[in-house]
Amino acid sequence: MRKQTEFIKEHSLSIFKQAATAFAYMHAHGWVHRDVKPDNMLVNSAGELRVIDFALAKKIEKPSFFAKLFGMRNKIQGTRSYMSPEQIRGEALDGRADMYSFGAACFELTTGRPPFRAASSQELLEKHIAEKPVSPQVFNPEVSKEFSDLVLRMLSKKREERPRDFHEVLIALKTIRVYKNPDAKPGEKAK
């Protein structure tokens, strides 16, 4: 993946809206992607986004009586840097699992790093389950407070505390800016 920071900064709001629209559509049709990450969001030179890699996509299912009774778990699949706590635990997933992963992707695309880093895979998974992420503004002071707050909401450990669905994210993206001063040059102070 070629991360061109100026291009991403210039098109970030459009990219995030296009991705949220794609995931809203996917979830409305009963599917969860399960591998949302920057590498699976391709953007061409015109700023048009395509979501790719549906290998792990799965029909959204309600946990069955027997699954609850016997503690049956789903196979844990996804990319560790972006997996939601419920995905790590092997629980039944809905669109809010993709919401968490999208929040992690937004965090990385605006800061240049994922929300959590660790020395081992197990430690990384534990951080997704238990550690509260810091604001994206800590790593990039140009990111607006409103966008940082939205990202942190998407990264909530409890799915009930995340936005209800991607339609809610789209509504939020209509009224906020990703960066405080989107026209600033690198190294220029934010207004």
C-alpha positions as CSV (number, residue, x, y, z in Angstrom):
1,M,0.0,0.0,0.0
2,R,1.4,3.4,-1.0
3,K,0.3,5.8,1.7
4,Q,0.6,9.3,0.2
5,T,-0.2,11.5,3.2
6,E,-1.0,14.7,1.3
7,F,-3.3,12.9,-1.1
8,I,-5.0,11.1,1.8
9,K,-5.3,14.4,3.7
10,E,-6.8,16.2,0.7
11,H,-9.4,13.4,0.1
12,S,-9.8,12.0,3.6
13,L,-13.4,13.2,4.1
14,S,-14.5,11.9,0.7
15,I,-12.7,8.6,1.3
16,F,-14.2,8.1,4.7
17,K,-17.7,8.9,3.4
18,Q,-17.3,6.5,0.5
19,A,-16.1,3.7,2.8
20,A,-19.0,4.3,5.2
21,T,-21.4,4.2,2.4
22,A,-20.0,0.9,1.1
23,F,-20.2,-0.7,4.6
24,A,-23.7,0.7,5.2
25,Y,-24.7,-1.0,1.9
26,M,-23.0,-4.3,2.8
27,H,-24.6,-4.4,6.3
28,A,-28.0,-3.5,4.9
29,H,-27.7,-6.6,2.8
30,G,-26.9,-8.8,5.8
31,W,-23.1,-9.1,5.5
32,V,-20.2,-8.2,7.7
33,H,-16.7,-7.7,6.1
34,R,-14.6,-8.9,9.0
35,D,-11.3,-7.5,7.6
36,V,-11.7,-3.7,7.3
37,K,-8.3,-2.1,7.1
38,P,-6.5,0.5,5.0
39,D,-5.1,-2.2,2.7
40,N,-8.6,-3.2,1.7
41,M,-9.7,0.3,0.8
42,L,-8.3,1.1,-2.6
43,V,-8.4,4.7,-3.8
44,N,-7.6,5.8,-7.3
45,S,-6.0,9.1,-8.4
46,A,-9.4,10.7,-8.7
47,G,-10.1,9.9,-5.0
48,E,-12.7,7.1,-5.8
49,L,-12.7,4.3,-3.3
50,R,-13.3,0.6,-3.8
51,V,-13.6,-1.8,-0.8
52,I,-11.8,-5.1,-1.7
53,D,-11.1,-8.6,-0.2
54,F,-14.3,-10.2,0.8
55,A,-12.6,-13.5,1.6
56,L,-13.6,-13.3,5.3
57,A,-17.1,-11.7,4.7
58,K,-19.8,-13.6,6.5
59,K,-23.6,-13.4,6.6
60,I,-24.7,-11.6,9.8
61,E,-26.2,-14.2,12.1
62,K,-28.0,-14.1,15.4
63,P,-26.5,-16.3,18.0
64,S,-28.5,-19.5,18.3
65,F,-29.9,-20.9,21.5
66,F,-27.4,-23.8,21.4
67,A,-24.4,-21.4,20.7
68,K,-25.4,-19.5,23.8
69,L,-26.0,-22.6,25.9
70,F,-22.8,-24.4,25.0
71,G,-20.6,-21.3,24.6
72,M,-19.9,-22.0,21.0
73,R,-17.5,-19.5,19.4
74,N,-16.9,-18.4,15.9
75,K,-13.4,-19.0,14.3
76,I,-11.3,-15.9,15.0
77,Q,-10.3,-14.3,11.7
78,G,-9.2,-10.9,10.6
79,T,-6.2,-8.6,10.8
80,R,-5.0,-8.2,14.4
81,S,-4.3,-4.5,14.3
82,Y,-8.0,-3.8,13.4
83,M,-10.0,-6.6,15.0
84,S,-12.9,-5.6,17.3
85,P,-13.0,-7.1,20.9
86,E,-16.1,-9.2,20.0
87,Q,-14.2,-10.6,16.9
88,I,-11.2,-11.5,19.1
89,R,-13.5,-13.3,21.5
90,G,-15.2,-15.3,18.7
91,E,-18.6,-13.8,19.4
92,A,-21.4,-13.4,16.9
93,L,-20.7,-10.3,14.8
94,D,-22.8,-7.6,13.4
95,G,-21.9,-4.4,11.5
96,R,-20.5,-2.8,14.7
97,A,-17.5,-5.2,14.4
98,D,-16.7,-3.5,11.0
99,M,-17.3,-0.2,12.7
100,Y,-14.5,-0.8,15.2
101,S,-12.2,-1.9,12.4
102,F,-13.1,1.2,10.4
103,G,-12.4,3.4,13.4
104,A,-8.9,1.7,13.6
105,A,-8.4,2.3,9.9
106,C,-9.4,6.0,10.2
107,F,-7.1,6.4,13.2
108,E,-4.2,5.0,11.1
109,L,-5.0,7.0,8.0
110,T,-5.0,10.3,9.9
111,T,-2.1,9.6,12.3
112,G,0.2,7.3,10.3
113,R,0.0,4.5,13.0
114,P,-2.6,2.1,14.2
115,P,-4.3,2.8,17.6
116,F,-2.4,0.0,19.3
117,R,1.1,-1.4,19.0
118,A,2.5,-4.4,20.9
119,A,5.5,-6.6,21.1
120,S,3.5,-9.8,20.4
121,S,0.2,-10.8,18.7
122,Q,-1.3,-11.8,22.0
123,E,-0.5,-8.5,23.7
124,L,-1.9,-6.6,20.7
125,L,-5.2,-8.6,20.9
126,E,-5.3,-7.9,24.7
127,K,-5.0,-4.2,24.1
128,H,-7.9,-4.3,21.7
129,I,-10.0,-5.9,24.4
130,A,-8.9,-3.9,27.4
131,E,-6.9,-0.7,26.6
132,K,-8.6,2.6,25.9
133,P,-7.1,4.2,22.8
134,V,-5.6,7.7,23.0
135,S,-7.0,10.5,20.9
136,P,-5.8,10.6,17.3
137,Q,-4.8,14.2,18.1
138,V,-2.0,12.9,20.3
139,F,-0.2,11.7,17.2
140,N,-1.5,14.3,14.8
141,P,-2.6,17.7,16.3
142,E,-4.0,18.7,12.9
143,V,-6.9,16.2,13.3
144,S,-10.1,18.0,14.5
145,K,-11.5,17.2,17.9
146,E,-14.9,16.3,16.4
147,F,-13.3,13.7,14.1
148,S,-11.1,12.4,16.9
149,D,-14.2,12.0,19.1
150,L,-16.0,10.1,16.3
151,V,-13.0,7.8,15.9
152,L,-12.8,7.1,19.6
153,R,-16.6,6.3,19.6
154,M,-16.1,3.8,16.8
155,L,-13.2,2.3,18.9
156,S,-15.4,1.8,22.0
157,K,-14.8,-1.6,23.6
158,K,-18.5,-2.2,24.0
159,R,-20.4,-2.4,20.7
160,E,-23.4,-0.7,22.2
161,E,-21.3,2.4,22.7
162,R,-20.3,2.7,19.1
163,P,-22.4,4.5,16.5
164,R,-25.5,2.4,15.8
165,D,-24.6,1.9,12.1
166,F,-22.7,3.4,9.3
167,H,-25.7,5.7,8.4
168,E,-25.0,7.4,11.8
169,V,-21.3,7.8,10.8
170,L,-22.3,9.3,7.5
171,I,-24.6,11.8,9.2
172,A,-21.7,12.8,11.5
173,L,-19.3,13.1,8.6
174,K,-21.6,15.6,7.0
175,T,-21.1,18.1,9.8
176,I,-17.4,17.7,10.8
177,R,-14.0,18.2,9.3
178,V,-11.3,15.6,9.5
179,Y,-8.6,18.3,9.9
180,K,-8.6,21.6,11.7
181,N,-7.2,23.4,8.7
182,P,-7.4,21.1,5.6
183,D,-5.5,23.6,3.5
184,A,-2.4,23.8,5.7
185,K,0.9,22.7,4.3
186,P,2.9,20.0,6.2
187,G,4.6,21.6,9.2
188,E,2.3,24.7,9.1
189,K,0.5,25.5,12.4
190,A,-3.1,24.5,12.6
191,K,-5.6,27.5,12.9
